[in-house]
Amino acid sequence: MLRKYTLMKRLYSDFFKCAIVDDDQLSIDVLKKFISQIPEFRTVFTYTNPAQAINDISINDKIDFLFLDIQMDISGLDVAKVLRDKVRYLIFVTGHEEYAIDAFSVNCDKFLVKPVSYEKLLTAVEEIFAKERRQAGLV
């Protein structure tokens, strides 16, 4: 699996910076555990408060992956609109599949419905990288 990410890694930095925004701490913990199992990925921010996420991510370096719930005090869709330019890849992770169309209207890269397995998360990441390689003419 390392080979799949090596080329993409060289384009950015030593590892992919990930942020998770979800009002459920258990969901954050599960995603953080899954992310830690993907080589070259690091969770650098986690938030249960979407307003704090907007504030912090807005003033920091670009995030490679934002994993974002939708139904929170501030809608994840609104968070995505504010932060989209600070995030390379946006993956919604929510228990509400009825938001799928809205999620893609804010240019998300993937939409996952909870509960999410490690395999589903890994597949989503691999599909994002495969699409990027195709667009770059590398396959």
VEXDREN-2710 file (C-alpha; in Angstrom, 1 decimal):
% VEXDREN-2710
k/r/px/py/pz
1/MET/0.0/0.0/0.0
2/LEU/2.9/2.4/0.6
3/ARG/3.7/2.6/-3.1
4/LYS/0.2/3.9/-3.8
5/TYR/0.8/7.0/-1.7
6/THR/4.5/7.6/-2.3
7/LEU/4.1/9.7/-5.5
8/MET/1.2/11.7/-3.9
9/LYS/3.3/12.2/-0.8
10/ARG/6.2/13.7/-2.7
11/LEU/3.8/16.3/-4.2
12/TYR/2.9/17.6/-0.8
13/SER/4.9/16.8/2.4
14/ASP/6.2/13.9/4.5
15/PHE/2.7/13.0/5.5
16/PHE/-1.0/13.8/4.8
17/LYS/-2.5/16.1/7.4
18/CYS/-6.0/15.1/8.5
19/ALA/-8.6/17.0/10.5
20/ILE/-11.8/15.5/11.9
21/VAL/-14.9/17.5/12.8
22/ASP/-17.8/15.7/14.4
23/ASP/-19.9/16.5/17.4
24/ASP/-19.6/12.9/18.6
25/GLN/-16.3/12.1/20.3
26/LEU/-16.7/8.3/19.7
27/SER/-16.9/8.9/16.0
28/ILE/-13.8/11.0/16.1
29/ASP/-12.0/8.3/18.1
30/VAL/-13.0/5.6/15.6
31/LEU/-11.9/7.7/12.6
32/LYS/-8.6/8.7/14.3
33/LYS/-7.8/5.1/14.9
34/PHE/-8.6/4.2/11.2
35/ILE/-6.5/7.1/9.9
36/SER/-3.6/6.0/12.1
37/GLN/-3.5/2.7/10.3
38/ILE/-3.0/4.3/6.9
39/PRO/0.7/4.9/6.2
40/GLU/1.8/8.5/5.9
41/PHE/-1.5/9.9/7.3
42/ARG/-1.6/11.9/10.5
43/THR/-4.5/13.4/12.4
44/VAL/-3.4/16.9/13.3
45/PHE/-6.7/18.3/14.4
46/THR/-9.9/16.9/16.0
47/TYR/-13.0/19.0/16.9
48/THR/-16.3/18.4/18.5
49/ASN/-17.1/22.2/18.0
50/PRO/-17.4/23.2/14.3
51/ALA/-17.0/26.9/15.1
52/GLN/-13.6/26.1/16.7
53/ALA/-12.7/24.0/13.6
54/ILE/-13.5/26.9/11.3
55/ASN/-11.4/29.3/13.4
56/ASP/-8.4/27.1/13.7
57/ILE/-8.3/25.6/10.2
58/SER/-8.8/29.0/8.6
59/ILE/-5.6/30.3/10.2
60/ASN/-3.4/27.3/9.7
61/ASP/-1.7/25.6/6.8
62/LYS/-3.7/23.7/4.3
63/ILE/-5.2/20.4/5.5
64/ASP/-4.9/17.5/3.1
65/PHE/-8.0/15.6/4.3
66/LEU/-11.0/17.0/6.2
67/PHE/-13.4/14.3/7.6
68/LEU/-16.6/16.1/8.3
69/ASP/-19.9/15.2/9.9
70/ILE/-23.0/17.1/8.6
71/GLN/-25.6/17.3/11.3
72/MET/-24.0/19.4/14.0
73/ASP/-24.7/22.8/15.8
74/ILE/-23.2/24.4/12.7
75/SER/-24.0/22.3/9.6
76/GLY/-21.1/20.5/8.1
77/LEU/-22.2/21.8/4.8
78/ASP/-21.7/25.3/6.1
79/VAL/-18.3/24.4/7.5
80/ALA/-17.3/22.9/4.2
81/LYS/-18.3/26.1/2.3
82/VAL/-16.1/28.2/4.6
83/LEU/-13.1/25.8/4.7
84/ARG/-13.1/24.3/1.2
85/ASP/-10.2/26.4/0.0
86/LYS/-8.1/25.3/3.0
87/VAL/-8.7/21.6/2.3
88/ARG/-7.3/19.5/-0.5
89/TYR/-9.8/16.6/0.0
90/LEU/-13.2/16.7/1.7
91/ILE/-14.8/13.5/2.9
92/PHE/-18.2/13.7/4.6
93/VAL/-18.8/11.0/7.2
94/THR/-22.3/11.2/8.5
95/GLY/-25.2/9.0/9.6
96/HIS/-27.6/10.9/7.3
97/GLU/-27.4/9.6/3.7
98/GLU/-30.2/12.0/2.7
99/TYR/-27.5/14.8/2.6
100/ALA/-25.5/13.2/-0.2
101/ILE/-26.7/15.5/-3.0
102/ASP/-26.1/18.6/-0.8
103/ALA/-22.6/17.3/0.1
104/PHE/-21.6/17.1/-3.5
105/SER/-22.9/20.6/-4.1
106/VAL/-20.0/21.8/-1.9
107/ASN/-17.5/19.8/-4.0
108/CYS/-16.8/17.0/-1.6
109/ASP/-14.6/14.2/-2.8
110/LYS/-16.4/11.3/-1.0
111/PHE/-19.5/10.8/1.1
112/LEU/-19.5/7.9/3.6
113/VAL/-22.4/6.8/5.7
114/LYS/-21.8/5.8/9.4
115/PRO/-21.0/3.4/10.7
116/VAL/-17.8/3.5/8.6
117/SER/-15.4/0.6/8.5
118/TYR/-11.6/0.8/8.0
119/GLU/-12.1/-0.8/4.6
120/LYS/-14.6/1.8/3.5
121/LEU/-12.4/4.6/4.6
122/LEU/-9.3/3.1/2.9
123/THR/-11.3/2.5/-0.3
124/ALA/-12.4/6.2/-0.3
125/VAL/-8.9/7.4/0.1
126/GLU/-7.6/5.1/-2.7
127/GLU/-10.4/6.2/-5.0
128/ILE/-9.5/9.9/-4.4
129/PHE/-5.8/9.2/-5.2
130/ALA/-6.7/7.1/-8.3
131/LYS/-8.8/10.0/-9.6
132/GLU/-6.0/12.4/-9.0
133/ARG/-3.5/10.2/-10.8
134/ARG/-5.8/9.9/-13.8
135/GLN/-6.3/13.6/-13.9
136/ALA/-2.5/14.1/-13.8
137/GLY/-2.1/11.6/-16.6
138/LEU/-0.1/9.2/-14.4
139/VAL/-2.1/6.1/-15.3
END
